[in-house]
Each structure stands twice: as C-alpha cells, then as structure tokens.
Amino acid sequence: MTHEGLDAAAKSANREANHLRALFIHHGLLPYQDPYLARFETWIDDKLRHLPEEVAKPVAQFATWHHLRRIRSITTPEKSAQAPVHSAKQEITETVQFLDWLWETHQRTAANCTQQDIETWLATGSTTRKAIRTFIVFIKNTGTNHRVDMGHYTAKTRPAITQDQRVAWLRELLTGTSESLPYRVAGILLLLYAQPLVRVAKLRTDAIETNESTGNMRITFGPHPVPISEPFADLLREHLKGRPNLRTGSDAQSPCQWPLRSAHGRPVDVPAGGQ
C-alpha cells in the first residue's frame, strides 16, 4: 500500500483510488501527499503529450521550473495546493494556446517570438489571454528571449453592493429556509464579517468560543476575537450541533466547520467560489 500503487490503480479507478488515498492519509496509514499537487503533475504530462516539440519544450520548462517547483515549496498539510494549482493551470493553458498559434501561424517559437506577436495575440482574443504574462516574464528572466515584454493587467473595478442589498441578503439568510444551513452560515460570514469564501471554507470550530456563564459567542479571524450577535449566534449554534458529512472518512471530532464531502478535502455546502 503506497502512493505509487494507488497511482497505478487510479488509471482504471481514479475516483475510488483518490478516495482511499485521502482516507489512508487522514488516518496516518500513508505519508501526507497533497491531492491537488499530485493530480497537477499528471495533468502536466497529459497536457504536453500531443503537442509539437516546438510548443511542448518551453511549456514543460515553464510548468516544471516555475509552477511545479514553486507550488511544491509552499504546499504543507495546513496549506493546500488547490488555489495555486488552479491558477497555474490557467496560465499554462493560455501559454499552450499562444505558442501553438505562434508556431502554426508564423513558425516562430518562444525563443524568437516578437513583441508584435504578443500584441497581436492579446488584441485579437479575450482578456484571459493576458494570463500569458507570467510565461513572458519567465522566458525573459531565463534568457530564452530578452526582446519581449508585457506589463501588468489592471482589472476594471466592480461596484460594491449597496448597504440595502447587504441587509436584505442578510435578512434572507437569517430567516429564509430555501437554502441549507451550512450555506446560510457561510453567506452570513461573508456579508457580516467581510470574510473571503476561501477563508470561510477553511474556518475551524476552534475559531468559535462560547462564554459558559453568559452564553455569549465570539469568533476569531485574525489576532483578536470579535463578538457574534443574535440571531446569527443562535443559527451558528444550530450549525455546530449538526455539521454535515460526519459519517464519511472524517471522524466526528473533525475541527472543520464544513467536514469533508468525501475524502477529497472539499468543504461542503460552501457557495460557489469557496473552492
């Protein structure tokens, strides 16, 4: 029973093998291995397999020397590789499309592409093409191509919701019954405390404390706890008493606010974007 053995089994039963891997890691039967990082390595191999050498070689260098090495260095049992892997996949995919167009259209590679090539590519497609910037910086810093450059992209500002909208959504989450309780709690944490959904998804039960004499509750997002007012406090107590998915591979003592959906490390019932 090894990671290598499960990798072999995953070729014919990927979902089942990954579920068992997560269970074994959770119970200490296998050493820790971030599932997103492991799948990212396989994803890179699959991405390169059918590319022409003129495209595959610079993409392999970019994916391995820049992204894979960086993600390995920052990934720990407490810090999942999910977000950086997602970002890296986007940049690699856009880079593949750019280099494939460059070779098919102009028979040029990363080493001899021009500034005009980059400007043309950016001007004739969607804004997602701007994700090639990291690759352009990479080939310039590694000496592959000193003649090209690409500045930072500044996203257009988006208007914030009004106070009336925020209050209306809070009222719906506090009193409505159309959504599940975990979803409502997550939404209130976002609207009431301005917490990003990624942080909400990672919130642990030990971040919440209750004064036994007064019954007052506090929650800690940073160095200092902040009070939890009613009626949200009552809703949060109800959620803590009946957290979902405690019959899966995670045990009933799990400190996660949203225990595992399966054993893949995904929090349940968190609104889209929580990852």
Secondary structure as UniProt FT lines:
FT   HELIX           3..10
FT   TURN            11..12
FT   HELIX           14..26
FT   TURN            27..28
FT   HELIX           35..48
FT   TURN            49..50
FT   HELIX           53..61
FT   HELIX           62..68
FT   HELIX           69..74
FT   TURN            77..78
FT   HELIX           82..106
FT   TURN            110..112
FT   HELIX           115..123
FT   HELIX           127..132
FT   HELIX           133..141
FT   TURN            142..143
FT   HELIX           163..175
FT   HELIX           181..193
FT   HELIX           197..202
FT   HELIX           205..207
FT   STRAND          208..210
FT   TURN            212..214
FT   STRAND          217..220
FT   STRAND          225..228
FT   TURN            230..231
FT   HELIX           232..241
FT   TURN            246..247
FT   TURN            252..253
FT   TURN            272..273
//
